[in-house]
């Protein structure tokens, strides 16, 4: 599973919650300008819960594009340390886009999103199962989760009994063209919510009675 590094331009996007970034694959950097002296309680609490996976980077003095340069620097440092990672810039500032295009040309996975909810791992493009020739539809991880859970409920006593079989079932139901990272997101959410439990090579279920 790729590690996802999330660099938040707090001067530009005042993120209120990091609830979607609690899973182990996320590492968070929140970049603060000199005037960002008051933060939402939920944001602060979640940063504490993330422990070593979260860090504040505060600028002591302001300057034209100062925060942008700091984000670009840390992005470079992180990419050099983990070139296989996926890097997310949370900002409405399109000035990052030329840098992103350059990094992509160097085979670095990086994207800019205007909010955490709009990150590629939470909003993906898949083909409807009914017809691979239809126009692709954009769906969220929550919608993919709903597809997977509804399918498992309908299977009754014929549910997959091994982790490998379960993952294949999820992939087939959500879309065979879906990237593995998106299946990872659905898988992790199933485990975190307690719908699925893994014990070695055995799978047990505690699914809701009427879907999610």
C-alpha positions as protocol buffer text, in pm:
chain_id: "A"
residue {
  index: 1
  type: UNK
  ca { x: 0 y: 0 z: 0 }
}
residue {
  index: 2
  type: UNK
  ca { x: 143 y: 337 z: -101 }
}
residue {
  index: 3
  type: UNK
  ca { x: 198 y: 591 z: 172 }
}
residue {
  index: 4
  type: UNK
  ca { x: -4 y: 908 z: 118 }
}
residue {
  index: 5
  type: UNK
  ca { x: 162 y: 1235 z: 222 }
}
residue {
  index: 6
  type: UNK
  ca { x: -85 y: 1521 z: 265 }
}
residue {
  index: 7
  type: UNK
  ca { x: 54 y: 1877 z: 262 }
}
residue {
  index: 8
  type: UNK
  ca { x: -211 y: 2127 z: 367 }
}
residue {
  index: 9
  type: UNK
  ca { x: -180 y: 2493 z: 271 }
}
residue {
  index: 10
  type: UNK
  ca { x: -372 y: 2623 z: 573 }
}
residue {
  index: 11
  type: UNK
  ca { x: -333 y: 2985 z: 466 }
}
residue {
  index: 12
  type: UNK
  ca { x: -529 y: 2898 z: 153 }
}
residue {
  index: 13
  type: UNK
  ca { x: -765 y: 2625 z: 277 }
}
residue {
  index: 14
  type: UNK
  ca { x: -879 y: 2639 z: 640 }
}
residue {
  index: 15
  type: UNK
  ca { x: -930 y: 2266 z: 691 }
}
residue {
  index: 16
  type: UNK
  ca { x: -1166 y: 2193 z: 981 }
}
residue {
  index: 17
  type: UNK
  ca { x: -1130 y: 1816 z: 1014 }
}
residue {
  index: 18
  type: UNK
  ca { x: -878 y: 1541 z: 939 }
}
residue {
  index: 19
  type: UNK
  ca { x: -1123 y: 1256 z: 1004 }
}
residue {
  index: 20
  type: UNK
  ca { x: -1059 y: 1101 z: 661 }
}
residue {
  index: 21
  type: UNK
  ca { x: -684 y: 1084 z: 722 }
}
residue {
  index: 22
  type: UNK
  ca { x: -676 y: 869 z: 1037 }
}
residue {
  index: 23
  type: UNK
  ca { x: -571 y: 548 z: 862 }
}
residue {
  index: 24
  type: UNK
  ca { x: -209 y: 436 z: 880 }
}
residue {
  index: 25
  type: UNK
  ca { x: -129 y: 510 z: 515 }
}
residue {
  index: 26
  type: UNK
  ca { x: -164 y: 886 z: 569 }
}
residue {
  index: 27
  type: UNK
  ca { x: 108 y: 1125 z: 686 }
}
residue {
  index: 28
  type: UNK
  ca { x: 4 y: 1488 z: 734 }
}
residue {
  index: 29
  type: UNK
  ca { x: 188 y: 1822 z: 725 }
}
residue {
  index: 30
  type: UNK
  ca { x: -13 y: 2136 z: 807 }
}
residue {
  index: 31
  type: UNK
  ca { x: 159 y: 2455 z: 686 }
}
residue {
  index: 32
  type: UNK
  ca { x: 66 y: 2762 z: 891 }
}
residue {
  index: 33
  type: UNK
  ca { x: 124 y: 3127 z: 808 }
}
residue {
  index: 34
  type: UNK
  ca { x: 205 y: 3391 z: 1073 }
}
residue {
  index: 35
  type: UNK
  ca { x: -164 y: 3484 z: 1102 }
}
residue {
  index: 36
  type: UNK
  ca { x: -290 y: 3127 z: 1153 }
}
residue {
  index: 37
  type: UNK
  ca { x: -290 y: 3154 z: 1531 }
}
residue {
  index: 38
  type: UNK
  ca { x: -630 y: 2997 z: 1600 }
}
residue {
  index: 39
  type: UNK
  ca { x: -707 y: 2641 z: 1487 }
}
residue {
  index: 40
  type: UNK
  ca { x: -1029 y: 2435 z: 1516 }
}
residue {
  index: 41
  type: UNK
  ca { x: -1036 y: 2205 z: 1817 }
}
residue {
  index: 42
  type: UNK
  ca { x: -1118 y: 1901 z: 1602 }
}
residue {
  index: 43
  type: UNK
  ca { x: -816 y: 1965 z: 1381 }
}
residue {
  index: 44
  type: UNK
  ca { x: -582 y: 1998 z: 1680 }
}
residue {
  index: 45
  type: UNK
  ca { x: -718 y: 1686 z: 1851 }
}
residue {
  index: 46
  type: UNK
  ca { x: -682 y: 1475 z: 1538 }
}
residue {
  index: 47
  type: UNK
  ca { x: -326 y: 1600 z: 1482 }
}
residue {
  index: 48
  type: UNK
  ca { x: -244 y: 1481 z: 1833 }
}
residue {
  index: 49
  type: UNK
  ca { x: -407 y: 1144 z: 1766 }
}
residue {
  index: 50
  type: UNK
  ca { x: -198 y: 1097 z: 1452 }
}
residue {
  index: 51
  type: UNK
  ca { x: 118 y: 1129 z: 1661 }
}
residue {
  index: 52
  type: UNK
  ca { x: 438 y: 1096 z: 1459 }
}
residue {
  index: 53
  type: UNK
  ca { x: 237 y: 1088 z: 1135 }
}
residue {
  index: 54
  type: UNK
  ca { x: 140 y: 1454 z: 1174 }
}
residue {
  index: 55
  type: UNK
  ca { x: 343 y: 1774 z: 1193 }
}
residue {
  index: 56
  type: UNK
  ca { x: 281 y: 2148 z: 1200 }
}
residue {
  index: 57
  type: UNK
  ca { x: 518 y: 2363 z: 993 }
}
residue {
  index: 58
  type: UNK
  ca { x: 476 y: 2727 z: 1096 }
}
residue {
  index: 59
  type: UNK
  ca { x: 623 y: 3032 z: 921 }
}
residue {
  index: 60
  type: UNK
  ca { x: 745 y: 3299 z: 1160 }
}
residue {
  index: 61
  type: UNK
  ca { x: 744 y: 3580 z: 903 }
}
residue {
  index: 62
  type: UNK
  ca { x: 523 y: 3647 z: 604 }
}
residue {
  index: 63
  type: UNK
  ca { x: 633 y: 3706 z: 247 }
}
residue {
  index: 64
  type: UNK
  ca { x: 509 y: 3675 z: -109 }
}
residue {
  index: 65
  type: UNK
  ca { x: 448 y: 3303 z: -180 }
}
residue {
  index: 66
  type: UNK
  ca { x: 650 y: 3213 z: 131 }
}
residue {
  index: 67
  type: UNK
  ca { x: 420 y: 2929 z: 232 }
}
residue {
  index: 68
  type: UNK
  ca { x: 415 y: 2793 z: -124 }
}
residue {
  index: 69
  type: UNK
  ca { x: 794 y: 2773 z: -129 }
}
residue {
  index: 70
  type: UNK
  ca { x: 795 y: 2587 z: 203 }
}
residue {
  index: 71
  type: UNK
  ca { x: 542 y: 2336 z: 71 }
}
residue {
  index: 72
  type: UNK
  ca { x: 749 y: 2287 z: -246 }
}
residue {
  index: 73
  type: UNK
  ca { x: 1062 y: 2230 z: -34 }
}
residue {
  index: 74
  type: UNK
  ca { x: 902 y: 1972 z: 193 }
}
residue {
  index: 75
  type: UNK
  ca { x: 739 y: 1802 z: -106 }
}
residue {
  index: 76
  type: UNK
  ca { x: 1084 y: 1760 z: -260 }
}
residue {
  index: 77
  type: UNK
  ca { x: 1233 y: 1626 z: 63 }
}
residue {
  index: 78
  type: UNK
  ca { x: 952 y: 1373 z: 108 }
}
residue {
  index: 79
  type: UNK
  ca { x: 961 y: 1264 z: -256 }
}
residue {
  index: 80
  type: UNK
  ca { x: 1335 y: 1206 z: -236 }
}
residue {
  index: 81
  type: UNK
  ca { x: 1291 y: 994 z: 79 }
}
residue {
  index: 82
  type: UNK
  ca { x: 994 y: 794 z: -57 }
}
residue {
  index: 83
  type: UNK
  ca { x: 974 y: 821 z: -438 }
}
residue {
  index: 84
  type: UNK
  ca { x: 704 y: 550 z: -444 }
}
residue {
  index: 85
  type: UNK
  ca { x: 469 y: 754 z: -223 }
}
residue {
  index: 86
  type: UNK
  ca { x: 163 y: 951 z: -329 }
}
residue {
  index: 87
  type: UNK
  ca { x: 180 y: 1321 z: -251 }
}
residue {
  index: 88
  type: UNK
  ca { x: -123 y: 1546 z: -207 }
}
residue {
  index: 89
  type: UNK
  ca { x: -122 y: 1926 z: -191 }
}
residue {
  index: 90
  type: UNK
  ca { x: -440 y: 2066 z: -40 }
}
residue {
  index: 91
  type: UNK
  ca { x: -471 y: 2417 z: -183 }
}
residue {
  index: 92
  type: UNK
  ca { x: -680 y: 2625 z: -422 }
}
residue {
  index: 93
  type: UNK
  ca { x: -361 y: 2787 z: -551 }
}
residue {
  index: 94
  type: UNK
  ca { x: -310 y: 2685 z: -915 }
}
residue {
  index: 95
  type: UNK
  ca { x: 48 y: 2810 z: -891 }
}
residue {
  index: 96
  type: UNK
  ca { x: 144 y: 2460 z: -774 }
}
residue {
  index: 97
  type: UNK
  ca { x: 28 y: 2301 z: -1101 }
}
residue {
  index: 98
  type: UNK
  ca { x: 346 y: 2358 z: -1311 }
}
residue {
  index: 99
  type: UNK
  ca { x: 551 y: 2193 z: -1034 }
}
residue {
  index: 100
  type: UNK
  ca { x: 303 y: 1905 z: -1020 }
}
residue {
  index: 101
  type: UNK
  ca { x: 327 y: 1851 z: -1396 }
}
residue {
  index: 102
  type: UNK
  ca { x: 707 y: 1848 z: -1372 }
}
residue {
  index: 103
  type: UNK
  ca { x: 706 y: 1594 z: -1089 }
}
residue {
  index: 104
  type: UNK
  ca { x: 463 y: 1372 z: -1276 }
}
residue {
  index: 105
  type: UNK
  ca { x: 697 y: 1379 z: -1575 }
}
residue {
  index: 106
  type: UNK
  ca { x: 960 y: 1240 z: -1335 }
}
residue {
  index: 107
  type: UNK
  ca { x: 723 y: 957 z: -1236 }
}
residue {
  index: 108
  type: UNK
  ca { x: 635 y: 1109 z: -898 }
}
residue {
  index: 109
  type: UNK
  ca { x: 271 y: 1059 z: -799 }
}
residue {
  index: 110
  type: UNK
  ca { x: 140 y: 1400 z: -693 }
}
residue {
  index: 111
  type: UNK
  ca { x: -194 y: 1579 z: -709 }
}
residue {
  index: 112
  type: UNK
  ca { x: -347 y: 1906 z: -593 }
}
residue {
  index: 113
  type: UNK
  ca { x: -695 y: 1905 z: -442 }
}
residue {
  index: 114
  type: UNK
  ca { x: -905 y: 2194 z: -316 }
}
residue {
  index: 115
  type: UNK
  ca { x: -1011 y: 1993 z: -9 }
}
residue {
  index: 116
  type: UNK
  ca { x: -933 y: 1666 z: 164 }
}
residue {
  index: 117
  type: UNK
  ca { x: -1264 y: 1525 z: 39 }
}
residue {
  index: 118
  type: UNK
  ca { x: -1156 y: 1591 z: -321 }
}
residue {
  index: 119
  type: UNK
  ca { x: -833 y: 1390 z: -292 }
}
residue {
  index: 120
  type: UNK
  ca { x: -806 y: 1118 z: -561 }
}
residue {
  index: 121
  type: UNK
  ca { x: -822 y: 839 z: -301 }
}
residue {
  index: 122
  type: UNK
  ca { x: -1164 y: 962 z: -184 }
}
residue {
  index: 123
  type: UNK
  ca { x: -1308 y: 1055 z: -523 }
}
residue {
  index: 124
  type: UNK
  ca { x: -1236 y: 814 z: -804 }
}
residue {
  index: 125
  type: UNK
  ca { x: -1345 y: 741 z: -1158 }
}
residue {
  index: 126
  type: UNK
  ca { x: -1482 y: 395 z: -1238 }
}
residue {
  index: 127
  type: UNK
  ca { x: -1682 y: 231 z: -1516 }
}
residue {
  index: 128
  type: UNK
  ca { x: -2032 y: 109 z: -1432 }
}
residue {
  index: 129
  type: UNK
  ca { x: -2043 y: -272 z: -1426 }
}
residue {
  index: 130
  type: UNK
  ca { x: -2350 y: -286 z: -1647 }
}
residue {
  index: 131
  type: UNK
  ca { x: -2171 y: -149 z: -1951 }
}
residue {
  index: 132
  type: UNK
  ca { x: -1800 y: -82 z: -1992 }
}
residue {
  index: 133
  type: UNK
  ca { x: -1886 y: 143 z: -2287 }
}
residue {
  index: 134
  type: UNK
  ca { x: -2085 y: 389 z: -2077 }
}
residue {
  index: 135
  type: UNK
  ca { x: -1940 y: 720 z: -1966 }
}
residue {
  index: 136
  type: UNK
  ca { x: -1725 y: 684 z: -1656 }
}
residue {
  index: 137
  type: UNK
  ca { x: -1885 y: 804 z: -1332 }
}
residue {
  index: 138
  type: UNK
  ca { x: -1711 y: 976 z: -1042 }
}
residue {
  index: 139
  type: UNK
  ca { x: -1783 y: 811 z: -708 }
}
residue {
  index: 140
  type: UNK
  ca { x: -1645 y: 847 z: -356 }
}
residue {
  index: 141
  type: UNK
  ca { x: -1492 y: 585 z: -131 }
}
residue {
  index: 142
  type: UNK
  ca { x: -1815 y: 592 z: 72 }
}
residue {
  index: 143
  type: UNK
  ca { x: -2016 y: 504 z: -238 }
}
residue {
  index: 144
  type: UNK
  ca { x: -1774 y: 224 z: -326 }
}
residue {
  index: 145
  type: UNK
  ca { x: -1804 y: 96 z: 29 }
}
residue {
  index: 146
  type: UNK
  ca { x: -2183 y: 93 z: -6 }
}
residue {
  index: 147
  type: UNK
  ca { x: -2154 y: -113 z: -326 }
}
residue {
  index: 148
  type: UNK
  ca { x: -1922 y: -363 z: -157 }
}
residue {
  index: 149
  type: UNK
  ca { x: -2132 y: -399 z: 160 }
}
residue {
  index: 150
  type: UNK
  ca { x: -2461 y: -435 z: -29 }
}
residue {
  index: 151
  type: UNK
  ca { x: -2304 y: -706 z: -245 }
}
residue {
  index: 152
  type: UNK
  ca { x: -2173 y: -896 z: 58 }
}
residue {
  index: 153
  type: UNK
  ca { x: -2513 y: -877 z: 231 }
}
residue {
  index: 154
  type: UNK
  ca { x: -2683 y: -1025 z: -76 }
}
residue {
  index: 155
  type: UNK
  ca { x: -2437 y: -1317 z: -81 }
}
residue {
  index: 156
  type: UNK
  ca { x: -2571 y: -1443 z: 254 }
}
residue {
  index: 157
  type: UNK
  ca { x: -2383 y: -1767 z: 337 }
}
residue {
  index: 158
  type: UNK
  ca { x: -2177 y: -1750 z: 15 }
}
residue {
  index: 159
  type: UNK
  ca { x: -1950 y: -1468 z: 126 }
}
residue {
  index: 160
  type: UNK
  ca { x: -1575 y: -1492 z: 54 }
}
residue {
  index: 161
  type: UNK
  ca { x: -1395 y: -1677 z: 333 }
}
residue {
  index: 162
  type: UNK
  ca { x: -1034 y: -1574 z: 268 }
}
residue {
  index: 163
  type: UNK
  ca { x: -880 y: -1224 z: 247 }
}
residue {
  index: 164
  type: UNK
  ca { x: -767 y: -1286 z: -112 }
}
residue {
  index: 165
  type: UNK
  ca { x: -1113 y: -1395 z: -224 }
}
residue {
  index: 166
  type: UNK
  ca { x: -1276 y: -1103 z: -44 }
}
residue {
  index: 167
  type: UNK
  ca { x: -1045 y: -850 z: -208 }
}
residue {
  index: 168
  type: UNK
  ca { x: -1115 y: -1000 z: -551 }
}
residue {
  index: 169
  type: UNK
  ca { x: -1490 y: -983 z: -483 }
}
residue {
  index: 170
  type: UNK
  ca { x: -1468 y: -617 z: -381 }
}
residue {
  index: 171
  type: UNK
  ca { x: -1261 y: -532 z: -688 }
}
residue {
  index: 172
  type: UNK
  ca { x: -1507 y: -706 z: -919 }
}
residue {
  index: 173
  type: UNK
  ca { x: -1810 y: -535 z: -764 }
}
residue {
  index: 174
  type: UNK
  ca { x: -1663 y: -184 z: -745 }
}
residue {
  index: 175
  type: UNK
  ca { x: -1506 y: -197 z: -1091 }
}
residue {
  index: 176
  type: UNK
  ca { x: -1231 y: -400 z: -1251 }
}
residue {
  index: 177
  type: UNK
  ca { x: -1070 y: -79 z: -1380 }
}
residue {
  index: 178
  type: UNK
  ca { x: -1041 y: 64 z: -1029 }
}
residue {
  index: 179
  type: UNK
  ca { x: -679 y: 125 z: -910 }
}
residue {
  index: 180
  type: UNK
  ca { x: -554 y: -97 z: -629 }
}
residue {
  index: 181
  type: UNK
  ca { x: -516 y: 207 z: -402 }
}
residue {
  index: 182
  type: UNK
  ca { x: -892 y: 263 z: -414 }
}
residue {
  index: 183
  type: UNK
  ca { x: -962 y: -98 z: -325 }
}
residue {
  index: 184
  type: UNK
  ca { x: -720 y: -46 z: -33 }
}
residue {
  index: 185
  type: UNK
  ca { x: -934 y: 246 z: 84 }
}
residue {
  index: 186
  type: UNK
  ca { x: -1253 y: 36 z: 76 }
}
residue {
  index: 187
  type: UNK
  ca { x: -1075 y: -257 z: 245 }
}
residue {
  index: 188
  type: UNK
  ca { x: -938 y: -37 z: 523 }
}
residue {
  index: 189
  type: UNK
  ca { x: -1277 y: 119 z: 588 }
}
residue {
  index: 190
  type: UNK
  ca { x: -1444 y: -223 z: 609 }
}
residue {
  index: 191
  type: UNK
  ca { x: -1192 y: -324 z: 877 }
}
residue {
  index: 192
  type: UNK
  ca { x: -1202 y: 7 z: 1065 }
}
residue {
  index: 193
  type: UNK
  ca { x: -1581 y: -1 z: 1093 }
}
residue {
  index: 194
  type: UNK
  ca { x: -1577 y: -361 z: 1209 }
}
residue {
  index: 195
  type: UNK
  ca { x: -1780 y: -493 z: 914 }
}
residue {
  index: 196
  type: UNK
  ca { x: -1500 y: -741 z: 839 }
}
residue {
  index: 197
  type: UNK
  ca { x: -1248 y: -911 z: 1068 }
}
residue {
  index: 198
  type: UNK
  ca { x: -938 y: -1093 z: 950 }
}
residue {
  index: 199
  type: UNK
  ca { x: -783 y: -1375 z: 1152 }
}
residue {
  index: 200
  type: UNK
  ca { x: -493 y: -1520 z: 956 }
}
residue {
  index: 201
  type: UNK
  ca { x: -648 y: -1658 z: 638 }
}
residue {
  index: 202
  type: UNK
  ca { x: -1002 y: -1655 z: 778 }
}
residue {
  index: 203
  type: UNK
  ca { x: -1260 y: -1380 z: 728 }
}
residue {
  index: 204
  type: UNK
  ca { x: -1561 y: -1315 z: 953 }
}
residue {
  index: 205
  type: UNK
  ca { x: -1836 y: -1059 z: 905 }
}
residue {
  index: 206
  type: UNK
  ca { x: -2044 y: -821 z: 1115 }
}
residue {
  index: 207
  type: UNK
  ca { x: -2230 y: -645 z: 837 }
}
residue {
  index: 208
  type: UNK
  ca { x: -2516 y: -398 z: 893 }
}
residue {
  index: 209
  type: UNK
  ca { x: -2857 y: -549 z: 824 }
}
residue {
  index: 210
  type: UNK
  ca { x: -2959 y: -295 z: 559 }
}
residue {
  index: 211
  type: UNK
  ca { x: -2638 y: -166 z: 406 }
}
residue {
  index: 212
  type: UNK
  ca { x: -2451 y: 158 z: 483 }
}
